[in-house]
Amino acid sequence: MSNSLAVTLGLIILTAIAVDMIFFDTQNLLFLGKKLFLLIEWVAFWR
């Protein structure tokens, strides 16, 4: 991965987080965090 691609992806992620915080009161981040936690538990079970 080149540096320019990494910076672009980072800016896209930070922009998505900022939009969620400004317009949706972090509801989407909370939902994704909960689903990520469940996925980590499920993957750890199969380890």
N, C-alpha and C positions, 0 to 999 in steps of 0.2 A: 504494500500500500504506500503510495507516495504521500509526501507531506501535504501537498495541496488537497488531495482527496481526504486525508484525515481531518484537516482544518474545515473543509466543507461539510463533512458529516458531523463534526462537532458543533458547527454553527447551526445546522439543521436541527440537531437534538436540543440545543439550548433555546432555539427559537420556539420549538414545539413546547418545551417546558414553560417558557415565558408566556406563550399564548394560553396555555392551560391555566396558569396561575392568574392571569389577568381576566380572562373571560369565563372560565368554568370553575373557579375557586378550588382548584386542584382535585376535582372529583376523578378525573381520568388518571392522574398519577396515583391516587390512592387505589383505584381499581386495578391498575397494572401492577402495583406493588403487591397487592394481595394475591393476584394470580401468579406472579413470579415466585412468591413465597410457597404457594402450593406446588408449583412446578419443581422447585428445589427439593421440597420434601418428597415428592414422587420420584424424582431422579435418585435421591439418596436412598430410597427404599430398594431400588433395583441395583444398587451398587454392590 
